[in-house]
Structures are given as structure tokens and as C-alpha cells.
């Protein structure tokens, strides 16, 4: 994705809301660049002061080109500069401009100088004879590499040590890493360790340097003791085990520290700058973040620190208090473990590992990026490996292709997602098991309607909005609601909704029907529990593999096809389980409530002996009611599962009290039902739906 953005020259959108306040950032590493980006997006005038001749900090000078190409660093920094960020390169704070002067000129100052100092080994003879890993890597990135000779020893087990060793190997040297613990305790990433070995880097474990001489380093063997403060076994020297390792250059990469030259008065805690999670130090208007605060860490962590500091700086300038959102603890209580039976219909796709240059090519082309991007085929192959862990996939006797699909294209996931993370821009083609694209028939516009009339292009809703009636608007914009407020619906509104049903065409055709309006929460809860019990049993029968159950399914499919709801049983099963806690964190309603917390349910009963088709007639009546409810500012949702429970669950006929409250009595049959209430989220809006192909017989 990043390569695509750079290839297409994608730029960040500039804000038109400029602010007068100016902010200074010291350091152009990942933390400083991140903060500059965020503040520029907020409209602040940002100036970055960088001591080096080129921006990027550790991104440019410490990460080898084979891992992070220089052209990528240049392009990404260029996108930030294009937001209006000013770069003052070759400017050393404390020398070219004082820290006090910055505090006078700028409303806030963010210190993001990183941890560019190197920790000394503290052994005899190291002064002037040991090269730091960071200094070595920087010399190579500056195209002025230090001469290291043919035999190089690197001390350390972190990523910097591995980077230094692999870089030296690319320069043709014979490289050995000395590490005082075992491979299990190495802080470096396993992939980096393995890549170094592939390139010919040798690693000698359980040894540590004790003395440096002109052409060798004296080491002692180590053994592991009890865990130290880091949680790793503490290495203990073995007496009388000293030995020499010959080398022309000794590179030490055992740790990093802080260089506060020019910033000596900034508040500190132990070895690092003292700042809170938003980067605020004890001094008003002075912020800090990244490795300078936390010590050496990941680039991603520094980027995150820059973003948080930008929030803190913005709040400081505006004079408001701000707190970062608390981490959300996700509860998995109630989520069943998914075993092999749930995946028996899932095709097995082998993992496609990311390709990389082989070791020989990596050594012959030192700056070549070793990680190769996925092509389209490999990317698609990887996406097919998704198990869809958020929902069950069921195998249905007789209808495997249709019933294996989960998505019903209702768009309600998009509507109720509390984080706004779900976007469904296209239709779901159930028969093909995929989302439609812009190239599929029929054409539709982003905000338009389906195109059944063979027009040159579909008519965007905004073009026809002024021409349609208010009734048509209700038809086009109505969407099902599955998150309701708890406010009761006034009786006069319910009566108006019921009145609308009386004027449906089939009502004039003398369809015999009656209506039950349920607003009693206890009745709805009892009905809900019966529904969940029924669905749980049906879902367990359908989804679990058992010879006797398979025979039963075959009989049911042949004898009573209508006994299986025409939707994925996986979705039905999902309704019977609590996900991420028992309450919806945003709306405070029970997630497994089959009525979605609606305060009102309307059940239509059709006369059993009527000649006309009962479901069609009452469906038209219900649709009149639903459209009227929408026009009155209410939301509705048709309910099939509770209705099927009334009609198909054998034990329901023994619940005389509940049936009486629901108005179920012969010769009337529960036929259609929907729930109604005030929507808890905005769901109105034109949603383009897939339109079936139209056959014109003219």
C-alpha cells in the first residue's frame, strides 16, 4: 500500500483552517516527523530544527537501506513538508540557536532528539579502539563509510548489532557477533537473526568482552543465572575461561543513551527526559517524546508518541484539558472455541511467505531492498486464507453454495459499528460469494440508484431528489433499524401507524387480519428467551456433524424445506451468543436481544381460512405501516426469527399465558411482525442495492 501511494504521488490533504500559533520541533526522526504531521494537519505553523544536513533521524542514518530505502524516506518526509512544515537543517539547538530563544519565539517546543548516544562497554582498553554501532551505520548511510578491514567483531544482541553486522558483511568483511546470553534471549527480531546467518554472519553465544587490545578482544565465557530486572537470565562469568578473538575492527552495539548538549536544563528522570503520556514536561509549554523519553524502542512507538504529543500541544495552546481514551479491555467471555467442525467447508490455502532476495543477491547489491512486495495473485491468495473468525460458517444439507454465505448486505454492521470502522461501498453478490465492483452490471453511482431501465448511466439521487414526491423519498431512504432508544413510542403515533395499514390495497380486498401491539417489556423478554432457546437448538442441529443429525437434516430438507430459515444458520447462531461482553458499550442494550431493544413490537395475524395469499396480503399491510412509521420519525425492522419460533417451536403451544398475551388464537395465524421505536443511530440515507437483471418482453 505504501509503494502504491508513493508511485501515484498521493499527497496529504492540507487544512484550510490555519492557526496563528507557532510550534518548534527539535529533531526530525520518527517522533518529530509524526508530531509535525499531526500539528500541520491541525493548522499550526510548524518548524523542525534538525542538526544533520538531511531530515529523518534514525530512519535515515541508523536503519540500513536494504531495510528502508532512502527514496522511501525522502518521499514520506516530502509529503509532510508539503503540508507547510518548515525544515531548518544543519541547525544545532544550543549552538546555532539557544533553547531559551526557541521558547521565546514559539508557543510550544517539542523535543524529539532520540537516543543517539552510545553506551560504553566499560572494559579495559576500549577508549579510542571501539566503534559504536550507530556511528558505523551513519557513516555508511552518509556514503563515507569507515574502513573496517576484513575481520570485524560486533558486540551485542539487539537490532542495531544485527544491522551493523549485516552492513559490515555487505562491505566484504568476515563478521562475528559476540553475545553474552543465548539466542533465546537476543532482543533482535528472529527474522533479522536468521537473515544475518544466511548472509554468513557468525554468532558466538555465552561470551562477553573483558579487554580490548590492538588486534583482538579478550572475552570470558558466561553461564546463565537467575533472572535479572529485565526478566532474562543474568549472565555470570566463568572463572578462568578467557580467550581471545582476533579482529581489525570492534563494533559495540550494547545500548543507547541520551545526548542533551544544549538542552541541559530540560526536566529528566534517571537517564531520560521526564514527560507524561501526552509529552508534557514539568516546564510549561515544553514537550518531549520518542526514544528521548522512553529509551530505544520501535519506530512505530516513536510515531505514536509524536501523535500523542501533538494532541497535548494542541490542548495546551487552546487552554483545555485532554485525556487519552482508556484502553478498551475486550472480554471474550461467552465466545465459544471454534473447532475443526466449524471449518470443514473452508478450503485449505497454504501460507504465502513474503518473498525476499536470496543471500547472494543481498550481498552483491548492498542497498537493494531485501523484502519483495506481494503481487496481486499472492495478495489474493493470502486474503483467501481468512477464516472469518467473527462468525461461523455452516454447511447446509442441499444448499451448500447459498447457505455458506454470511453477509446479507443489510448494511447494519456499518450503521451500528461504535468505531465507524465498517464501510460497505458495494453490493454483496450472494450467488458468487463476493462483493460487486464498479465494473459489475448494473452500473450505479456512489450516491445514486440502481439502473434497471437501461439508461446510459444511473441517476444520482441528488439529481432526481427535487422531482420525486415525499412518499418516494420515504421509500428510497428507509432502512431497517437494529439499534433503538429505550424511549417509549407515544400511543397516538402507534395508532397512526396502524391506521396506515388499513389503507393498504389488500385491506380493501377484505383480507381478514388482526393486530397485537406489544409494549410490555416482560412479554417481549419472555418471547425473546423462547426464541433464543429455539434458535440455539436449531443452530446446533444444523452446524454440528453427526450421522443421526445428518439424516434428520436430509429428512427436513425434503419434507419441510420451509423449516430452515432462508438465511445462513451461522448468522442465527451468532445471535444466540454474547459477543464482547453482555452489554453494548455504546447504547447500553443487550446485544443478544432478538428485538434489538425496541420498545414496541407489532404482530399481524392473518385469517387461516381466507382464500387470498395470507403472507402477501399482510406483508403489503405491514409495509404501509412501516413506511408510515418512517415518515413519523420512527425506525422499524421486520422480525422473522421470533415469528418462526411462534409457528415452529413445538413447546410454544404449551405456553398458554404468553400466547394469550400475544393474541395468538385460532383461526388467526401469526404471519408478519416488526419492531418499532426511535433509532439510536442515524440510518436514513440512500443506499444503492443490487438490482436483479430485468427481462423486457415488448
C-alpha angles and dihedrals in degrees: 000000000000092000089050092052092051094045091052093043093237110187133200115255112251120227120239092205102087121186127211097224120100126215127197123210121195110208132025099222123118094288094048094044092047092051091046091052094049094046092047089052087054090053102255124144101245128192121185119204113205125180094203125076092245130039126243106078112204090358090066104028107031107033111075118241092242088066100035115018115221092232089061092052091048093048096048093047089047090057090054093046089051088064087070100270113152118221119207101192125190089023115134115200108225092029111042093025128008125239089236090055091053090052090054096047099042134053091222137008125209116201111207103156096141126213100293098151120096127229115237120232093228096223132133116278099010097120109109094354102077126074118209118234093234093050091050094049091047092052090054093048090050089056089243102101120188113242107252105171129220101300119055131175121197121198116208144051105231131099092270090056091049091047091050092048095048091046091051089048089055088055089060100258128140102241132199125181117209115203127177097215133039130278090264090066098043111122091210119101114267091233090056092049092051092047090052091052091049089055093053102263111150120216123202114194134203097030134107134189119253102168138019122209133173100282105008146039121227113222137184127214118249137208127199121251134176120324118281129210091291091057093246124115110274113242113234123196118244110227117241094010099113119142136168128242116199118227142154093208130027116201118192119203104162100127149330133242142187127278108200098172106152091012099067095133097056112117113266139191113202107309098345141058113276112235136142126241091279091051096252114148126199089268115082113251095008116115132178138182149152124052091340088069105029102028123242112343144143124309089238090057091052091050089052091049090053091052093050091047090053089056090049093048092048091050091048093051093046092046096237133126119244134187126190115241112267117252110266113235108212115214117213092189111137095018108124121224112255113229135184095285090066092057101041091110093047115107114232113242118181117231116264108216119211110267121236138179114274118253095257093055091045091056095044093048104039097182097041113120106250097203112077119205123243116259120225094267094052092044091053091045091055093048090054089061091070109119094201091236091180091073141019123256114214134199112226123200110242097001107057098144096051102035094047089073119097106186117083094184091237092136091218092123087061091048100051102033102126092211098045088236098134119082123171108189096165143044123264114235102211095191092055099036095231143093116262120244135212089268095059124099125279103050117221135177125238092255098019145096133266115273110233095145097068094245119166088251135359116267112249110232092237089060095054098033093093091050100050128083125247088252091057090049090056090051094048097044103039115114132174116263121218100169116062136182116240093237111121119244111244113249092236090059092049089051091051090051091051090048090057090060090057090064096053113120094246091052087065087051088067097249105179109232144140134200134225117199113200119194096146105111093204091057092048091048092051090049090047093053091050090050094050091048091051094046093047091056094045092047092049091051094049100039102044122079114234129140094232093046091048090055090049091050092051091051092048094048091052099037101036113014090169090063088081114072109236094243133081111287085216090069090047091051090050090058091060096059132069113237124202095352133330097277132055104247094216106040102024096231130127109268094212095051105125089208093053090234093295113164095217136042125189118203120192119203120200125207110257095216098049115121096219121083103276099204094049094046096048091041090061091047091050091049090056089052093047093050090049091050091051091049088053092055096260129125127226141188128191113235122211103159099061088043092053089049090057091049103037111025104100094210094056092082088066093056093085095161094053093044090052092052090049091051094241108159135138133293088026118080126202102249113158133013139174137176124231139194145114112308115246090205134035108263103156116111142098112285116186109228130195109268119209118240111271122225112207116203103192 
